[in-house]
Amino acid sequence: MDARTCLGATPRAWAGHQKPRGFPPATVPAVRLAGEKPAWRPLVWGSDSRRSTDPIRGAGLKSAGTEKVHYSADEALVLKQKAEDVLPYLNDRCVYLVGMMGSGKTTVGKIIAEVLGYSFFDSDKLVEQAVGIPSVAEIFQVHSEAFFRDNESEVLRDLSSMHRLIVATGGGAVIRPINWNYMKKGLTIWLDVPLDALARRIAAVGTASRPLLHQESGDPYTKAYAKLTNLFEKRMDSYANADARVSLEDIAFKQGHNDVNVLTPSLIAIEALLKMESFLTQKAMVRN
């Protein structure tokens, strides 16, 4: 069912407390019905006055991130074309971005949502909204990781009943099989980023917002790399369940770069759209 149909659904109890009144009705943004063609708009984040009237903000749910993403006219044209190629095959299905923390799921997800005319959600932000605690790190501290994971699964269950959403999931969402049951109702895309690049990203901004990393003392890069390696070894098989894999190493190689951190979010979004199109067209051929 689409988001409008879901507005009449009876709220369910969320793990550890009652789901806040008005979720999802008050927090799900307007979603276009099947057949409505999305309008093409300039792709600049953080300064667009249209976002002040977004139903998400009207409901008190903060959008995930306010960073601006700029890119060239050429990239914008490619994004527009690839979005037009993908849309007929999506059939209004949701798209879930999975990957390690710091892999760019939110930034890339916003770009993909914009060019497809979809709505964007960050599942971590929805859990924070649901439990009334402003950060995942604090949820871990006040309750537990298990408490967070239970609520994360409830969020994914609700989102899976809707259409035309791009969802940036938490890095550990893949560890629970039930979450795959929800995400497989749509399309899953794995943003695969080398651990060295992730560690450098996270060390540069600090680990305070990363509860699974903000535990040991020492050099930020060294401890981030060690913990990320441990987490990835536990999760790599789960990430591989995704319908399509976007390898930043492959993109960097094609662009002639040695460092994936120089890649722009738009280039990664373009690759994601290409992978989506490839998967969906192959699936359509098999079905026919």
C-alpha positions as CSV (number, residue, x, y, z in Angstrom):
1,M,0.0,0.0,0.0
2,D,1.2,3.6,-0.5
3,A,1.8,6.1,2.2
4,R,-1.7,7.6,1.9
5,T,-3.3,4.3,2.5
6,C,-1.0,3.7,5.4
7,L,-2.2,6.9,7.2
8,G,-5.3,5.0,8.3
9,A,-3.4,2.1,9.8
10,T,-3.7,1.4,13.5
11,P,-0.5,2.3,15.3
12,R,1.3,-0.7,16.8
13,A,3.2,-0.9,20.1
14,W,6.8,-0.2,19.6
15,A,9.6,-2.0,21.5
16,G,9.8,-0.7,25.1
17,H,7.0,1.9,24.8
18,Q,4.0,2.9,22.9
19,K,4.6,4.3,19.4
20,P,4.3,8.1,19.5
21,R,0.8,9.3,18.5
22,G,0.8,10.5,15.0
23,F,3.5,8.2,13.6
24,P,3.4,7.5,10.8
25,P,0.5,9.8,9.9
26,A,2.2,13.0,11.2
27,T,5.7,12.2,10.0
28,V,5.3,10.5,6.6
29,P,5.8,13.1,3.8
30,A,3.4,13.3,0.9
31,V,4.2,10.6,-1.5
32,R,3.2,10.8,-5.1
33,L,0.6,8.3,-6.3
34,A,1.5,5.9,-9.1
35,G,1.4,7.6,-12.5
36,E,2.3,11.1,-11.2
37,K,5.5,12.2,-12.9
38,P,8.1,13.8,-10.6
39,A,9.2,17.3,-11.4
40,W,12.8,17.9,-12.2
41,R,14.3,20.4,-9.7
42,P,17.8,21.8,-9.0
43,L,19.7,19.5,-6.7
44,V,21.2,21.7,-3.9
45,W,20.8,20.6,-0.3
46,G,20.5,22.8,2.7
47,S,19.4,26.1,1.1
48,D,16.2,25.1,-0.7
49,S,13.2,27.1,0.7
50,R,10.8,24.3,-0.3
51,R,12.0,22.2,2.5
52,S,10.6,24.6,5.1
53,T,7.1,23.3,4.2
54,D,8.1,19.6,4.2
55,P,5.5,17.6,6.2
56,I,8.4,16.0,8.0
57,R,9.5,19.2,9.6
58,G,5.9,20.2,10.2
59,A,5.6,17.1,12.3
60,G,8.7,17.9,14.3
61,L,10.8,15.2,12.8
62,K,14.2,16.7,11.8
63,S,15.5,15.7,8.4
64,A,18.7,13.6,8.4
65,G,21.5,16.1,7.9
66,T,21.7,19.6,6.5
67,E,24.9,19.4,4.5
68,K,24.9,20.9,1.0
69,V,25.7,18.7,-2.0
70,H,26.8,20.5,-5.1
71,Y,27.7,19.1,-8.4
72,S,28.2,20.0,-12.0
73,A,25.6,20.5,-14.7
74,D,26.9,17.4,-16.5
75,E,26.4,15.3,-13.4
76,A,22.9,16.7,-13.0
77,L,22.0,15.7,-16.5
78,V,23.3,12.2,-16.1
79,L,21.4,11.8,-12.8
80,K,18.2,13.0,-14.5
81,Q,18.7,10.6,-17.4
82,K,19.5,7.6,-15.2
83,A,16.5,8.4,-13.0
84,E,14.2,8.4,-16.0
85,D,15.7,5.0,-17.1
86,V,15.2,3.4,-13.7
87,L,11.7,4.7,-12.8
88,P,9.7,2.4,-15.1
89,Y,11.3,-0.6,-13.6
90,L,10.9,0.4,-9.9
91,N,7.1,0.3,-9.9
92,D,7.0,2.6,-6.9
93,R,9.0,0.1,-4.8
94,C,11.0,1.5,-1.9
95,V,14.8,1.5,-2.1
96,Y,16.9,0.7,1.0
97,L,20.6,1.7,1.3
98,V,22.7,-0.5,3.4
99,G,26.3,-0.3,4.4
100,M,28.8,0.4,7.2
101,M,28.6,3.5,9.3
102,G,30.0,6.5,7.5
103,S,29.5,5.1,4.0
104,G,27.4,8.0,2.8
105,K,24.0,6.4,2.8
106,T,22.2,9.6,3.9
107,T,23.9,12.0,1.5
108,V,23.6,9.6,-1.5
109,G,20.1,8.6,-0.5
110,K,18.9,12.2,-0.6
111,I,20.3,12.7,-4.1
112,I,18.6,9.5,-5.4
113,A,15.3,10.5,-3.7
114,E,15.4,13.9,-5.3
115,V,16.0,12.7,-8.9
116,L,13.5,9.9,-8.6
117,G,10.8,12.1,-7.0
118,Y,10.8,9.9,-4.0
119,S,10.6,10.8,-0.3
120,F,13.7,10.2,1.9
121,F,13.9,8.7,5.4
122,D,16.8,7.9,7.7
123,S,15.8,5.0,9.8
124,D,18.1,6.1,12.7
125,K,16.4,9.4,12.8
126,L,13.0,7.7,12.9
127,V,14.0,5.6,15.9
128,E,15.3,8.7,17.7
129,Q,11.9,10.4,17.0
130,A,10.0,7.3,18.2
131,V,11.8,6.9,21.5
132,G,12.1,10.6,22.2
133,I,15.9,10.5,22.5
134,P,18.0,12.8,20.2
135,S,20.8,10.5,19.2
136,V,21.5,6.8,18.6
137,A,24.5,7.1,21.0
138,E,22.3,8.2,23.8
139,I,19.7,5.5,23.1
140,F,22.5,2.9,23.5
141,Q,23.6,4.6,26.7
142,V,20.2,5.0,28.3
143,H,18.8,1.7,27.2
144,S,20.8,-0.8,25.2
145,E,21.8,-1.8,21.7
146,A,19.1,-4.5,21.8
147,F,16.5,-1.9,22.6
148,F,17.6,0.2,19.6
149,R,17.6,-2.8,17.3
150,D,14.0,-3.7,18.4
151,N,12.8,-0.3,17.5
152,E,14.8,-0.2,14.3
153,S,13.0,-3.4,13.2
154,E,9.7,-1.8,14.0
155,V,10.6,1.3,11.9
156,L,11.6,-0.9,8.9
157,R,8.4,-2.9,9.2
158,D,6.3,0.2,9.0
159,L,8.3,1.7,6.1
160,S,8.1,-1.6,4.2
161,S,4.3,-1.2,3.9
162,M,4.7,2.1,2.0
163,H,5.8,3.0,-1.5
164,R,8.2,5.5,-3.2
165,L,10.7,5.9,-0.4
166,I,14.5,6.0,-0.2
167,V,15.6,4.7,3.2
168,A,19.1,5.1,4.6
169,T,19.4,2.3,7.1
170,G,21.7,2.1,10.1
171,G,24.9,0.2,9.7
172,G,23.8,-2.7,11.8
173,A,20.3,-3.1,10.3
174,V,21.5,-6.0,8.2
175,I,22.3,-8.3,11.1
176,R,18.6,-9.2,11.8
177,P,17.0,-11.6,9.3
178,I,13.6,-10.1,10.0
179,N,14.9,-6.7,8.7
180,W,15.7,-8.4,5.4
181,N,12.2,-9.7,5.2
182,Y,11.0,-6.0,5.3
183,M,13.7,-4.6,3.0
184,K,13.3,-7.3,0.4
185,K,9.8,-5.9,-0.3
186,G,11.7,-3.2,-2.1
187,L,15.2,-2.9,-3.6
188,T,18.4,-3.0,-1.5
189,I,21.6,-1.3,-2.5
190,W,24.9,-1.9,-0.6
191,L,27.3,1.1,-0.5
192,D,30.6,-0.7,-0.2
193,V,33.4,1.6,1.1
194,P,37.0,0.4,1.9
195,L,37.5,0.3,5.7
196,D,40.6,2.5,5.5
197,A,38.5,5.3,3.9
198,L,35.7,4.8,6.5
199,A,38.2,5.0,9.4
200,R,39.7,8.2,8.0
201,R,36.2,9.7,7.6
202,I,35.2,8.8,11.1
203,A,38.4,9.8,12.7
204,A,38.2,13.2,11.1
205,V,34.8,14.0,12.7
206,G,35.1,12.0,15.9
207,T,33.4,9.0,17.3
208,A,31.0,10.6,19.8
209,S,28.0,9.9,17.5
210,R,29.1,6.3,16.8
211,P,28.2,4.3,19.9
212,L,29.9,1.1,18.7
213,L,33.1,3.0,18.2
214,H,33.1,5.5,21.1
215,Q,34.4,3.1,23.8
216,E,38.1,2.7,23.8
217,S,40.7,5.5,24.2
218,G,43.6,6.0,21.8
219,D,44.3,7.2,18.3
220,P,41.0,7.9,16.6
221,Y,42.0,6.3,13.3
222,T,43.6,3.2,14.8
223,K,40.6,2.4,17.1
224,A,38.1,3.2,14.3
225,Y,39.9,0.9,11.8
226,A,40.1,-1.9,14.3
227,K,36.5,-1.7,15.3
228,L,35.2,-1.3,11.8
229,T,37.2,-4.3,10.7
230,N,35.7,-6.4,13.5
231,L,32.2,-5.2,12.6
232,F,32.6,-5.8,8.9
233,E,33.8,-9.3,9.4
234,K,30.5,-10.0,11.3
235,R,28.3,-8.2,8.7
236,M,30.0,-8.8,5.3
237,D,27.8,-11.8,4.4
238,S,24.7,-9.9,5.4
239,Y,25.6,-6.9,3.3
240,A,26.2,-9.3,0.4
241,N,22.4,-10.1,0.5
242,A,21.7,-6.8,-1.1
243,D,20.2,-6.8,-4.6
244,A,23.1,-4.6,-5.9
245,R,26.5,-3.5,-4.7
246,V,28.0,-0.1,-5.3
247,S,31.8,-0.4,-4.9
248,L,33.5,2.9,-4.3
249,E,36.8,1.3,-5.2
250,D,35.4,0.4,-8.6
251,I,34.2,3.9,-9.2
252,A,37.5,5.4,-8.1
253,F,39.4,3.1,-10.5
254,K,37.2,4.1,-13.4
255,Q,37.7,7.8,-12.5
256,G,41.5,7.3,-12.2
257,H,41.6,8.0,-8.5
258,N,43.5,6.2,-5.8
259,D,41.4,7.5,-2.9
260,V,37.7,6.9,-2.8
261,N,37.2,9.9,-0.5
262,V,37.7,12.2,-3.4
263,L,34.5,10.8,-5.1
264,T,31.6,13.2,-5.1
265,P,28.2,12.0,-3.8
266,S,26.7,12.6,-7.2
267,L,29.1,10.1,-8.9
268,I,28.2,7.5,-6.3
269,A,24.5,8.2,-6.8
270,I,24.9,7.8,-10.6
271,E,26.6,4.5,-10.0
272,A,23.8,3.4,-7.7
273,L,21.2,4.2,-10.3
274,L,23.2,2.3,-12.9
275,K,23.3,-0.7,-10.6
276,M,19.6,-0.4,-9.9
277,E,18.8,-0.3,-13.6
278,S,21.0,-3.3,-14.3
279,F,19.4,-5.4,-11.5
280,L,15.9,-4.4,-12.4
281,T,16.2,-5.0,-16.2
282,Q,17.8,-8.4,-15.7
283,K,15.0,-9.3,-13.3
284,A,12.4,-8.2,-15.8
285,M,14.1,-10.3,-18.6
286,V,14.0,-13.4,-16.4
287,R,10.4,-12.8,-15.5
288,N,9.4,-12.4,-19.2
